[in-house]
Amino acid sequence: MHPGDQLLLFMERIYKYGMTTTSGGNLSIKDDKGDIWITPAGIDKGSLTARDMVCVKADGTVEGVHRPSSEFPFHNLIYKSRPDLKAIIHAHPPALVSFSIVRRIPDTRLLPNERRICGPIGIAEYALPGSEELGRKIADVFVKGYDTVMLENHGVVIGADNLFKAFQMFETLDFCARLEIEARRIGEPKLLTDENYEMVRSKGDVAYENYKPQGRTTLENGARKEMCNFIRRSYDQRLFTSTQGTFSRRTEGNDFVITPYGLDRNYMEPSDLITIKDGKTEEGKVPSKSVLLHKAIYESQPHVNAVLIAHPPHIMAFAVTELAFDSRTIPESYILLRGTPKLPFDAVYRDPEQTARLLNVSTPLAIVENNCVIVTGKSLLEAFDRLEVAEYSAKSVLAARALGDIVHIDDSCIRDLEVAFNLQ
């Protein structure tokens, strides 16, 4: 993509998801000629076009219909101090600003993959926005090898070798900040240990037998299209991030279609998805790391036709703290979520078959400590609805704690619900 189109693509994503304001934030790309393409100064982030982007040539000449961002000096200094970087994101999402104004760094050790995605994080001292001094202070931290730098009382700056990777780091760090904030509202977050990370590493790479597909059935094509619609919907609802979240759907027998490993969830296409047939995966594709758990669920739970694994920040606040999640808040929550047990961190690694057996008709959803929420359903729609209700219910519980003591639906009312909605 042309640098101007890339800048527009990601600024639209950042603005759409409330990660910057109309006037805040700036992105840049350094091309192979050494020219820096950057978002313009003073132009509404909600109405940008590719033509609005500004090119600052290597000799300092400016090309474009607008002035470059007032923060161009620190972009320029970062590129000079770190020639390996080719893209920079600077923005002020509320959660990261919260950390910025208490001058702390979000902890990336709450879930398994965030530390790997974000890398080490530095912090730069405050200086006047747009000043050479700010540029020097930020560049000095980048010189030490950091690709992610929190700015005191300002926001965050992230550099990478391309804008797609920079955005994944940025979005993941923002997710970590939101998760930690929500978790601290109900308790002290638990961090993963070195032993936890070693388990993820040792169990993460699965050897698959491959098969060469000979065309797809109408059922499989329909499943792929339906999955992509729900994947994008999950992303828009902030139930997924670009690097997190797995969908699968049963096709025939115990065969199923699943999301691939490592692809941006916002751009997932039907052809990107992977069919697991007779326990074998499509040749040349790498499925989600949780594929063995999905396989075990379909084999042990005939009533399940869709499985979702996700990490929305409100329900995950219960996964990273000691507090249990209780779905007896409103009838819809209990009807769809039921008991919602909390499983140990290693449940998805050591014995996926045992975990799969727990997800029976009366237990459609489980929270896994410092890991994920597993959701099942008779259909993709039912599983998605459960995921959405779980996140919204958790959000309500967290907000309610600021208002007073929560009154749960009592046992007699629960029994009435179970009879009325055939939940026995």
C-alpha positions in Angstrom: 0.0 0.0 0.0 1.1 3.6 -0.6 2.3 5.2 2.6 -0.6 7.7 2.5 -3.1 4.9 2.3 -1.5 3.0 5.2 -1.6 6.1 7.4 -5.2 6.7 6.6 -6.1 3.0 7.2 -4.6 3.0 10.7 -5.7 6.5 11.7 -9.2 5.5 10.9 -8.9 2.4 13.1 -7.4 4.3 16.0 -10.0 7.1 15.8 -12.9 4.7 15.3 -12.1 2.8 18.4 -11.7 5.8 20.6 -7.9 5.6 20.9 -7.4 9.2 20.0 -9.3 12.4 19.6 -10.1 14.7 16.7 -6.9 16.7 17.2 -4.7 14.2 19.0 -2.2 11.6 17.8 0.0 11.3 14.8 1.4 8.4 12.7 4.3 8.3 10.3 6.2 6.0 7.9 9.7 6.3 6.6 10.0 5.0 3.1 12.9 3.3 1.3 14.1 6.7 -0.1 14.3 8.1 3.4 11.2 10.3 3.0 8.9 10.6 6.1 5.2 10.4 5.4 3.2 11.8 8.4 -0.3 12.8 9.3 -1.1 16.5 9.0 -1.3 19.2 11.7 -4.7 20.6 12.6 -6.9 18.4 10.4 -9.9 16.5 11.8 -8.9 12.9 12.4 -12.5 11.8 11.6 -12.4 13.1 8.1 -8.9 12.5 6.8 -8.2 11.3 3.3 -5.0 9.9 1.8 -4.4 13.2 0.0 -4.2 14.9 3.4 -1.0 13.1 4.3 2.3 15.0 4.2 5.6 13.9 2.8 8.8 15.4 4.4 11.7 14.7 2.0 15.1 13.6 3.3 16.4 17.2 2.4 13.6 18.8 4.6 11.3 19.8 1.7 7.6 19.4 2.5 5.2 18.1 -0.1 1.4 18.2 0.5 -1.5 20.4 1.0 -1.0 20.7 4.8 1.7 21.3 7.3 3.2 18.1 8.9 2.1 17.2 12.4 3.6 19.5 15.1 5.2 16.4 16.6 7.3 15.8 13.5 10.5 16.7 15.4 10.3 13.6 17.6 9.4 11.3 14.7 12.4 12.6 12.8 14.8 12.2 15.8 13.5 8.6 16.4 14.2 7.6 12.8 17.6 9.2 12.9 18.5 7.4 16.2 16.9 4.0 15.2 17.4 3.4 11.4 15.8 0.0 11.8 12.4 1.6 12.5 10.1 2.4 9.6 6.8 3.3 11.3 5.8 5.3 14.4 2.5 5.6 16.2 1.8 8.3 18.8 -1.6 8.6 20.4 -3.5 9.3 23.7 -5.9 6.4 24.4 -7.6 7.1 27.7 -6.3 3.9 29.5 -2.7 4.7 28.5 -3.1 8.3 29.4 -4.2 7.1 32.9 -0.9 5.3 33.3 0.9 8.3 31.8 -0.4 10.8 34.3 0.5 8.5 37.3 3.8 7.9 35.5 3.6 4.1 35.5 3.9 1.4 32.8 1.1 -1.1 32.2 2.0 -4.6 33.2 2.1 -7.0 30.3 2.4 -10.1 32.4 -1.3 -10.6 33.0 -1.9 -12.8 30.0 0.4 -15.2 28.0 1.1 -13.3 24.7 1.1 -9.6 25.6 4.7 -9.4 26.9 5.9 -11.0 23.6 3.9 -8.6 21.4 4.7 -5.4 23.3 8.3 -6.1 24.3 10.1 -4.1 26.9 8.6 -0.7 27.7 10.5 2.5 28.5 9.3 5.8 29.9 10.4 9.3 28.7 10.4 12.4 30.9 7.9 15.2 30.2 8.8 18.0 27.8 6.9 20.6 25.8 4.9 18.9 23.0 6.4 19.6 19.6 9.8 20.7 21.1 13.2 19.4 20.2 13.7 18.7 23.9 10.8 16.2 23.8 12.2 14.7 20.7 15.6 14.2 22.3 14.1 12.7 25.5 12.0 10.2 23.5 14.8 9.3 21.1 17.2 8.8 24.0 14.9 6.0 25.3 14.5 4.5 21.8 18.3 4.4 21.6 18.4 2.1 24.6 16.6 -0.5 22.5 13.0 0.1 23.5 10.3 0.1 20.8 7.5 1.1 23.1 7.9 4.3 25.2 5.4 5.8 27.6 5.5 9.6 27.8 5.0 11.3 31.2 1.7 13.2 31.2 1.3 12.7 27.5 0.6 9.3 26.0 2.7 6.6 24.2 5.0 6.3 21.2 5.6 3.0 19.5 8.1 2.2 16.7 8.3 -0.9 14.4 9.6 -2.0 11.0 6.1 -1.5 9.6 2.8 0.2 10.5 0.9 -3.0 10.8 3.2 -4.3 13.5 3.3 -0.9 15.3 -0.4 -0.9 15.5 -0.6 -4.4 16.9 1.9 -3.4 19.7 -0.1 -0.2 20.3 -3.5 -1.9 20.5 -2.1 -4.7 22.7 -0.5 -2.3 25.1 -3.8 -0.3 25.3 -5.6 -3.6 26.0 -3.2 -4.4 28.8 -3.8 -0.9 30.3 -7.6 -1.3 30.2 -7.4 -4.8 31.6 -5.2 -3.8 34.5 -7.4 -0.8 35.3 -10.5 -3.0 35.4 -8.8 -5.6 37.5 -7.6 -3.1 40.1 -11.2 -2.1 40.6 -11.9 -5.5 42.1 -8.6 -6.7 43.5 -4.9 -7.1 43.1 -4.0 -8.5 39.7 -2.1 -11.8 39.6 1.0 -11.9 37.3 2.2 -14.8 35.3 5.3 -16.6 36.5 8.3 -17.9 34.6 6.9 -21.4 34.9 3.6 -20.2 33.3 5.5 -18.8 30.4 7.6 -21.9 30.0 4.4 -24.0 29.9 3.0 -21.7 27.1 6.3 -22.1 25.2 6.6 -25.8 25.6 2.9 -26.5 24.7 2.5 -23.8 22.1 3.9 -25.5 19.1 1.8 -28.4 17.9 2.9 -30.8 15.2 0.0 -31.3 12.7 -0.5 -33.8 10.0 -1.5 -31.9 6.8 -3.9 -32.7 4.0 -4.3 -31.0 0.6 -7.9 -29.8 0.2 -9.8 -30.8 -2.9 -12.3 -28.0 -3.0 -14.9 -27.0 -0.4 -18.4 -28.0 0.3 -21.3 -25.5 0.3 -21.5 -26.0 4.1 -17.9 -25.2 4.6 -18.0 -22.1 2.4 -21.1 -20.9 4.4 -19.3 -21.5 7.7 -16.3 -19.5 6.6 -18.4 -16.5 5.5 -20.4 -16.6 8.7 -17.3 -16.8 10.9 -15.7 -13.8 9.2 -18.8 -11.8 9.8 -18.7 -12.6 13.5 -15.0 -12.1 13.8 -15.3 -8.6 12.5 -18.3 -8.0 14.7 -16.3 -9.2 17.7 -13.5 -6.8 16.8 -15.9 -3.9 16.4 -17.4 -4.7 19.7 -13.9 -4.7 21.3 -14.3 -8.4 22.3 -11.2 -9.2 20.2 -8.0 -7.3 19.4 -6.0 -7.6 16.2 -3.9 -10.3 17.8 -6.4 -12.0 20.1 -9.5 -14.1 19.7 -10.2 -17.5 18.1 -13.4 -18.7 16.5 -14.2 -22.2 15.3 -17.3 -23.8 13.8 -18.2 -27.5 13.4 -18.8 -28.5 9.8 -19.4 -32.3 9.4 -18.8 -34.9 12.1 -15.9 -33.6 14.2 -14.4 -31.6 11.4 -14.3 -27.8 12.0 -13.1 -24.5 10.6 -10.9 -22.3 12.8 -9.1 -19.0 12.7 -5.4 -18.9 11.7 -2.5 -18.0 14.0 -1.1 -14.4 13.7 -3.4 -12.7 11.2 -5.1 -9.4 12.0 -8.6 -10.2 13.1 -9.9 -7.0 11.5 -9.0 -8.1 8.0 -9.8 -11.8 8.2 -11.2 -13.3 4.9 -12.9 -16.6 4.3 -9.9 -17.9 2.5 -7.7 -17.2 5.5 -9.6 -19.7 7.7 -8.4 -23.2 8.2 -10.3 -26.5 8.0 -9.4 -29.3 10.4 -10.5 -32.5 8.7 -10.0 -35.9 10.3 -7.6 -34.3 12.8 -5.4 -32.9 10.0 -4.9 -29.3 9.0 -4.9 -27.7 5.6 -1.5 -27.7 3.9 0.5 -24.5 4.2 -1.6 -22.9 7.0 -1.1 -22.6 10.7 -4.2 -22.8 12.9 -4.7 -21.0 16.2 -2.6 -22.3 19.1 -5.7 -23.4 20.9 -6.7 -25.9 18.1 -6.3 -29.0 20.3 -8.8 -27.6 22.8 -11.4 -26.9 20.0 -10.9 -30.4 18.7 -11.4 -31.9 22.1 -14.6 -29.9 22.7 -16.1 -31.0 19.4 -15.2 -34.7 20.1 -16.6 -34.7 23.7 -19.6 -32.4 23.3 -21.9 -33.3 20.4 -24.3 -30.4 21.2 -21.5 -27.8 20.6 -21.2 -26.5 17.1 -19.2 -23.3 17.8 -16.3 -22.4 20.2 -15.0 -19.0 20.9 -11.8 -18.1 22.9 -11.5 -14.5 23.8 -10.0 -12.0 26.2 -12.4 -9.0 26.7 -11.1 -6.7 29.4 -14.1 -6.6 31.8 -14.7 -10.4 32.1 -10.9 -10.9 32.0 -10.6 -8.7 35.1 -12.1 -11.7 37.0 -9.6 -14.0 35.3 -6.6 -12.1 36.6 -7.8 -11.5 40.1 -9.1 -13.7 42.9 -12.8 -12.5 42.7 -15.2 -15.0 41.2 -17.7 -13.9 38.5 -21.4 -14.5 39.5 -23.9 -14.4 36.6 -26.9 -14.0 38.9 -27.3 -10.3 38.1 -30.2 -10.2 35.6 -32.1 -13.1 34.1 -30.4 -12.9 30.7 -27.0 -13.2 32.3 -27.9 -16.3 34.3 -29.9 -18.0 31.4 -27.0 -17.6 29.0 -23.9 -17.9 31.3 -25.0 -20.2 34.1 -22.3 -21.1 36.7 -19.3 -19.7 34.8 -16.5 -21.7 36.7 -12.9 -20.4 36.9 -10.3 -22.9 35.7 -6.6 -23.0 36.5 -4.2 -21.4 34.1 -2.8 -24.7 32.8 -6.3 -26.1 32.0 -5.9 -25.3 28.3 -2.4 -26.8 28.1 -2.0 -29.9 30.3 -5.2 -31.7 29.6 -7.5 -30.1 26.9 -9.6 -33.3 26.9 -10.5 -32.9 30.6 -11.3 -29.2 30.1 -13.5 -30.0 27.2 -15.5 -32.5 29.3 -16.3 -29.7 31.7 -18.0 -27.6 29.0 -21.2 -29.6 29.0 -24.8 -28.5 28.4 -25.1 -26.9 31.9 -21.6 -25.2 31.7 -21.4 -23.3 28.4 -18.7 -20.9 29.4 -15.6 -21.0 31.6 -13.0 -18.4 32.7 -9.4 -19.5 32.7 -7.1 -17.8 35.2 -4.7 -15.3 33.5 -5.6 -16.8 30.1 -9.0 -16.5 28.4 -12.7 -17.1 28.5 -13.9 -20.2 26.6 -17.5 -19.9 25.2 -19.5 -22.7 23.5 -22.8 -22.7 21.7 -25.1 -24.7 19.5 -24.4 -22.1 16.8 -22.0 -19.2 16.2 -24.8 -16.8 17.0 -25.4 -18.4 20.4 -21.7 -18.5 21.2 -21.2 -14.9 20.2 -24.3 -13.8 22.2 -22.8 -15.5 25.3 -19.5 -13.8 24.8 -21.2 -10.4 24.4 -23.4 -11.0 27.5 -20.4 -12.2 29.5 -18.5 -9.0 28.8 -21.5 -6.7 29.3 -22.4 -8.4 32.5 -18.9 -8.1 33.8 -18.8 -4.5 32.9 -22.1 -3.9 34.8 -20.7 -5.7 37.9 -17.6 -3.6 37.9 -19.6 -0.4 37.5 -22.1 -1.5 40.2 -19.4 -1.8 42.8 -19.0 2.0 42.7 -22.7 2.4 43.5 -23.2 -0.1 46.4 -23.5 -3.7 47.4 -24.7 -6.0 44.6 -27.9 -7.9 45.3 -27.9 -11.2 43.4 -31.1 -13.0 42.2 -32.0 -15.4 45.1 -32.1 -19.2 44.8 -35.9 -19.4 44.5 -35.9 -17.0 41.6 -33.1 -18.9 40.0 -35.1 -22.1 40.3 -38.0 -20.3 38.6 -35.7 -19.3 35.7 -34.4 -22.9 35.4 -37.9 -24.3 35.1 -39.3 -21.5 32.8 -36.3 -21.7 30.4 -35.7 -25.4 30.6 -32.3 -25.0 32.1 -32.4 -28.2 34.2 
